[in-house]
Amino acid sequence: MSRKVSIGVLLSGGGTNLQAIIDAVEQGRLDACIRTVVSNRETAYGLTRARNHGIPAAVLDHRGFPSREAYDRVLAEHLETHGVELVVLAGFMRLLSPFFIQSFPDRIMNIHPALSPSFAGLHGQRQAFEYGVRFAGCTVHFVSEGCDEGPIIIQAVVPVLPDDTEESLAQRILVQEHRIYPRAIQLYSEGRLVIEGRKVKVTGDGVDAGDESAMVNPPMPGQ
């Protein structure tokens, strides 16, 4: 049974994933209430997106703090004051301290523009493109103390086309990000995510255990 989960969104830039989440909430596809949006950069357009929809938005500039943990303590207090249950990272360009992660155990999600555990860190799309992979994609995962290595919730795969550039590939990955991030949050709101070690089990996901279909790129004859 789903419920409205209270979320806080952290971002540093344009906030297109925030917009996808807002749209999903307003269209009734996501049972969530965005309690606050926080950015470490005053110029982040994601703050404008939030304010355009009547969502409280705040700037918490990391440059005014003596340490990462000092910043994260104030950030955690802000989220708790707003009744946030699930923290959603949407292009938040800071590594979180152990203190922050322990303050929201198994309650922080991130989206990474690559198929984890490959190409962790910045510019996952560029890393994949330059490596010459045949498939790229994106990953929503719970956040652990390692960089982009927490338990995986959902992934989307896109083929790398012969005439792709880094930019065209990144754009197609972004389209999938906007699809799977709201879905991951909805699964959380429905209480269907169960973490068992490194794995996240999705209860009642309807996947056919006998489905052995595969994608091949370049395509096999007749594919």
C-alpha positions as CSV (number, residue, x, y, z in Angstrom):
1,M,0.0,0.0,0.0
2,S,1.4,3.4,-1.0
3,R,1.6,6.5,1.2
4,K,2.8,10.0,0.6
5,V,6.5,9.9,1.5
6,S,8.0,13.2,2.6
7,I,11.1,13.9,0.5
8,G,13.8,16.5,0.5
9,V,15.7,17.2,-2.7
10,L,19.4,18.3,-2.8
11,L,20.8,19.7,-6.0
12,S,23.6,22.0,-7.3
13,G,22.4,22.7,-10.8
14,G,19.6,22.9,-13.3
15,G,17.3,20.4,-11.5
16,T,15.9,18.5,-14.5
17,N,15.4,15.4,-12.3
18,L,13.7,17.6,-9.7
19,Q,11.3,18.7,-12.5
20,A,10.6,15.1,-13.4
21,I,9.8,14.3,-9.8
22,I,7.6,17.4,-9.5
23,D,5.8,16.4,-12.7
24,A,5.2,12.9,-11.5
25,V,3.8,14.1,-8.2
26,E,1.5,16.6,-9.9
27,Q,0.3,14.0,-12.4
28,G,-0.6,11.5,-9.7
29,R,2.1,9.0,-10.7
30,L,4.2,9.5,-7.5
31,D,2.9,9.4,-4.0
32,A,5.2,12.0,-2.4
33,C,5.3,15.4,-0.9
34,I,8.4,17.5,-1.6
35,R,9.0,19.3,1.7
36,T,12.1,21.2,0.8
37,V,14.7,21.7,-2.0
38,V,18.2,22.7,-0.9
39,S,21.1,23.8,-3.0
40,N,24.7,24.6,-2.1
41,R,24.7,27.1,-5.0
42,E,22.6,30.2,-5.0
43,T,22.6,30.3,-8.9
44,A,21.2,26.7,-9.2
45,Y,18.2,26.9,-11.5
46,G,16.6,24.0,-9.6
47,L,15.7,26.5,-6.9
48,T,13.7,28.4,-9.4
49,R,11.9,25.2,-10.5
50,A,11.0,24.5,-6.9
51,R,9.7,28.1,-6.3
52,N,7.7,28.0,-9.5
53,H,5.7,25.1,-8.0
54,G,5.4,26.6,-4.5
55,I,8.0,24.3,-3.0
56,P,10.1,25.7,-0.2
57,A,13.7,26.3,-1.5
58,A,16.8,27.1,0.5
59,V,20.4,27.9,-0.2
60,L,23.0,26.4,2.1
61,D,26.4,27.5,0.8
62,H,29.1,25.0,1.8
63,R,31.8,27.6,1.5
64,G,30.8,29.1,4.9
65,F,31.6,26.0,6.9
66,P,35.0,24.8,8.3
67,S,34.5,21.1,7.3
68,R,32.3,18.8,5.3
69,E,30.7,17.4,8.5
70,A,29.9,20.8,9.9
71,Y,28.0,21.6,6.7
72,D,26.3,18.2,6.7
73,R,25.1,18.7,10.4
74,V,23.3,21.9,9.4
75,L,21.9,20.3,6.3
76,A,20.6,17.3,8.2
77,E,19.0,19.6,10.8
78,H,17.3,21.5,8.0
79,L,15.9,18.3,6.5
80,E,14.7,17.0,9.8
81,T,13.0,20.3,10.7
82,H,11.0,20.0,7.5
83,G,10.0,16.4,8.3
84,V,11.9,14.8,5.5
85,E,11.9,11.0,5.5
86,L,13.7,10.3,2.2
87,V,16.6,12.4,0.9
88,V,16.8,12.6,-2.9
89,L,20.0,13.7,-4.5
90,A,19.4,15.3,-7.9
91,G,22.7,16.5,-9.1
92,F,24.1,17.4,-5.7
93,M,27.8,17.9,-6.4
94,R,29.1,17.1,-3.0
95,L,30.2,13.9,-1.3
96,L,28.2,13.3,1.8
97,S,30.0,12.7,5.1
98,P,29.5,9.5,7.1
99,F,27.6,11.6,9.7
100,F,25.0,12.6,7.1
101,I,24.6,9.1,5.7
102,Q,24.2,7.6,9.2
103,S,21.6,10.3,10.0
104,F,19.4,8.9,7.2
105,P,20.2,5.2,7.1
106,D,18.9,3.5,3.9
107,R,16.9,6.7,3.3
108,I,19.1,8.5,0.7
109,M,18.7,7.9,-3.0
110,N,21.0,9.1,-5.8
111,I,20.9,8.8,-9.6
112,H,24.1,8.2,-11.5
113,P,24.3,8.6,-15.3
114,A,26.0,5.2,-15.8
115,L,25.4,1.5,-15.2
116,S,26.9,1.0,-11.8
117,P,29.3,-0.2,-10.6
118,S,31.0,1.0,-13.8
119,F,32.2,4.6,-14.3
120,A,31.6,5.9,-10.9
121,G,32.3,9.6,-10.0
122,L,31.9,12.6,-12.3
123,H,30.9,12.5,-16.0
124,G,29.8,8.9,-16.1
125,Q,28.4,9.4,-19.6
126,R,31.8,10.7,-20.9
127,Q,33.6,7.9,-19.2
128,A,31.4,5.3,-20.9
129,F,31.5,7.0,-24.3
130,E,35.3,7.3,-24.3
131,Y,35.7,3.7,-23.1
132,G,33.7,2.5,-26.1
133,V,30.9,0.6,-24.5
134,R,28.1,-0.7,-26.6
135,F,25.5,0.0,-23.9
136,A,25.3,2.9,-21.4
137,G,22.5,4.0,-19.1
138,C,21.7,5.2,-15.6
139,T,21.3,3.8,-12.1
140,V,19.2,4.8,-9.1
141,H,20.8,3.5,-5.9
142,F,20.7,3.9,-2.1
143,V,23.7,5.9,-0.9
144,S,26.5,4.3,1.0
145,E,29.7,5.8,2.2
146,G,31.5,4.8,-1.0
147,C,31.1,6.9,-4.2
148,D,28.2,5.6,-6.4
149,E,28.4,2.1,-5.0
150,G,25.3,1.7,-2.8
151,P,22.7,-1.0,-3.4
152,I,21.0,-0.7,-6.8
153,I,17.3,0.0,-7.0
154,I,16.6,0.4,-10.7
155,Q,18.6,0.8,-13.9
156,A,17.8,1.8,-17.5
157,V,20.0,0.8,-20.5
158,V,20.4,2.7,-23.8
159,P,22.5,1.5,-26.8
160,V,25.4,3.6,-27.9
161,L,24.6,4.4,-31.6
162,P,27.3,4.5,-34.3
163,D,26.8,8.3,-34.8
164,D,26.6,9.2,-31.1
165,T,28.5,12.0,-29.6
166,E,29.0,12.4,-25.9
167,E,26.3,15.0,-25.8
168,S,23.7,12.9,-27.8
169,L,24.4,9.9,-25.6
170,A,24.1,12.0,-22.4
171,Q,20.7,13.4,-23.6
172,R,19.3,10.0,-24.2
173,I,20.5,8.8,-20.8
174,L,18.8,11.9,-19.2
175,V,15.5,10.9,-20.8
176,Q,15.7,7.6,-18.9
177,E,16.8,9.3,-15.7
178,H,13.6,11.2,-15.8
179,R,11.6,7.9,-16.1
180,I,13.3,5.8,-13.5
181,Y,13.9,8.2,-10.6
182,P,10.2,8.9,-9.9
183,R,9.7,5.1,-10.2
184,A,12.3,4.3,-7.6
185,I,10.7,6.8,-5.2
186,Q,7.3,5.4,-5.8
187,L,8.6,1.9,-5.1
188,Y,9.9,3.3,-1.8
189,S,6.6,4.9,-1.0
190,E,4.8,1.6,-1.6
191,G,7.2,-0.2,0.9
192,R,8.4,-2.5,-1.8
193,L,12.2,-2.1,-1.5
194,V,14.0,-4.5,0.7
195,I,17.7,-4.2,1.2
196,E,19.5,-7.6,1.7
197,G,23.2,-7.0,1.7
198,R,24.3,-5.5,-1.6
199,K,21.0,-6.3,-3.2
200,V,17.6,-4.5,-3.3
201,K,14.7,-6.8,-3.7
202,V,11.5,-5.3,-5.2
203,T,8.5,-7.2,-3.9
204,G,5.8,-7.9,-6.4
205,D,7.7,-6.6,-9.4
206,G,6.1,-9.0,-11.8
207,V,9.3,-10.0,-13.5
208,D,9.1,-13.3,-15.3
209,A,11.8,-15.5,-13.9
210,G,11.9,-17.5,-17.2
211,D,12.6,-14.4,-19.3
212,E,16.0,-14.8,-20.8
213,S,15.8,-12.1,-23.5
214,A,18.8,-10.1,-24.1
215,M,19.9,-6.9,-26.0
216,V,22.8,-7.1,-28.3
217,N,24.6,-4.1,-29.9
218,P,25.4,-4.2,-32.8
219,P,22.3,-6.3,-33.4
220,M,22.5,-10.0,-34.3
221,P,21.3,-11.0,-37.7
222,G,17.5,-11.0,-37.7
223,Q,17.3,-9.0,-34.5
